[in-house]
Amino acid sequence: MSQPFKINKTPVDPEVVKRKLEESGIKDPGTASIREIVRLVNQIEYATGVKFIRMEIGEPGIPPPTIGIDAEIEALKKGVGAVYPNIEGLKILKEEASRFFKLFLNIDISPKGCIPTVGSLMGGMLCFLVANRNDRTKEGTLFLDPGFPVQKQQVRMLGHDYHSFDVYNYRGKKLRDKLESCLSGGKISSILFSNPNNPSWICFTEEELSIIGELCDKHDVIVIEDLAYFGMDFRKDYTVPGEPPYQPSVAHYTKDYVILLSSSKIFSYAGQRIGLMAISDHLFNRRYPDLLRYYSSDSFGQALIYGALYALSAGVTHSAQYGLAALLKAVNDGTYRYREDVKEYGEKAAIMKEIFLKNGFRLVYDRDLDEPLADGFYFTISYPGMSSGELIRELLCYGISAISLIITGSERTEGLRACVSRIKREQFPDLIERLEKFSKDHPVNN
Ligand SMILES: Cc1ncc(COP(=O)(O)O)c(C=O)c1O
């Protein structure tokens, strides 16, 4: 039913879209990476002067809090720029991180297991480098998809195998049998999921987390819990220090886990490329003789820090560690409530979903078990009769950009991920106008 490049007077000249797509080398926008779409849209914006509704990248749309900036400036003025940071991380950062996990997840992790990383992306890489090499008989990671595509790229770069399934079809109790069938072969070293989930924004329940934890203990699998959107299930307030409800975590249900905490979204700190990994005390101290194939120590924690992290970057930018330490301290002390800043994302998502639905779009992932999905950083859309590649291509002609769900491991090949963070409320009238035109130009035959 789609009518590519035929319609007159779209906000963006279809000929330019066509030419820029050809020049970019992107054969099918449905399989293009996030950064490829970013580059393409930059070029179309530049060539046409049309400002896009940019929903393709999960970049924060809020300025970083001054608490972090001030702490970084002060540290730089004191000269930390000339000094190699401790690879294990600044003492104050490790202590505030350990406190954070106690206050907001109600779990005990020693400061020694709280390690700064260059974005939580590097935390994932470090996990794969160690967790997927601890047993020569195993193959790699199981991803609970849909997910963040770059993590699969990391596993591929390392030459590890991976498995995945679309978890939307196995929610609640159904997860047990599915996971059992994946893990019982004994080939999975680690399992990775994000919660809330990028891109679907489903949130695992305590029951699901307990199933994951129990089965990972049973099959000796290391759990990597990616909390890039910590506390951003806005249906609950997980951000009052030391008070329930706490952010749900698999940490309550398994011994061997790593939590990845990103500062990019909760503190709008994406540019500083600093995140944290928290390794459970049990895992930190565990010994795996097969690690000696790659590292000089068979201890998980030692191999990760003095083997993998040392070789990758020898630690994390000194001043950024001071910034993050100050932010965590303020959150732990209750003097900074980051939720007040980031809840804007949820409010915008509610409005934007309505605009899309009014114009003939559908939500792809629309339920969170028996509840409607929460409003957060992302939502997912499709348009009747179009594949994701066609839809991206068509929307580009209307000055709207997003990525395909195909690259996230989703089974919903018709869907797109829409990220709300960079859209300003002032752009809503443009969004409405463009989508009204889009739906008029693409009538749906029911
Ligand atoms: C699920 C998930 N994990 C990890 C990351 C990477 O975060 P960072 O900027 O901390 O490297 C992202 C970024 O979008 C993400 O969505």
The ligand as an SDF file (V2000), in Angstrom:
LIG
                    3D

 16 16  0  0  0  0  0  0  0  0999 V2000
   19.8520   -0.3230   27.1670 C   0  0  0  0  0  0  0  0  0  0  0  0
   21.0790    0.5180   27.0330 C   0  0  0  0  0  0  0  0  0  0  0  0
   22.2350    0.0870   27.5370 N   0  0  0  0  0  0  0  0  0  0  0  0
   23.3540    0.8090   27.4480 C   0  0  0  0  0  0  0  0  0  0  0  0
   23.3610    2.0340   26.8250 C   0  0  0  0  0  0  0  0  0  0  0  0
   24.6560    2.7910   26.7280 C   0  0  0  0  0  0  0  0  0  0  0  0
   24.7310    3.7640   27.6990 O   0  0  0  0  0  0  0  0  0  0  0  0
   26.0250    4.6250   27.9600 P   0  0  0  0  0  0  0  0  0  0  0  0
   25.7950    5.9600   27.3470 O   0  0  0  0  0  0  0  0  0  0  0  0
   26.1340    4.7020   29.4580 O   0  0  0  0  0  0  0  0  0  0  0  0
   27.2030    3.9110   27.3680 O   0  0  0  0  0  0  0  0  0  0  0  0
   22.1880    2.5350   26.2780 C   0  0  0  0  0  0  0  0  0  0  0  0
   22.1910    3.8160   25.5760 C   0  0  0  0  0  0  0  0  0  0  0  0
   21.2750    4.2130   24.8990 O   0  0  0  0  0  0  0  0  0  0  0  0
   21.0190    1.7590   26.3890 C   0  0  0  0  0  0  0  0  0  0  0  0
   19.8560    2.1660   25.8760 O   0  0  0  0  0  0  0  0  0  0  0  0
  1  2  1  0
  2  3  1  0
  2 15  2  0
  3  4  2  0
  4  5  1  0
  5  6  1  0
  5 12  2  0
  6  7  1  0
  7  8  1  0
  8  9  2  0
  8 10  1  0
  8 11  1  0
 12 13  1  0
 12 15  1  0
 13 14  2  0
 15 16  1  0
M  END
$$$$
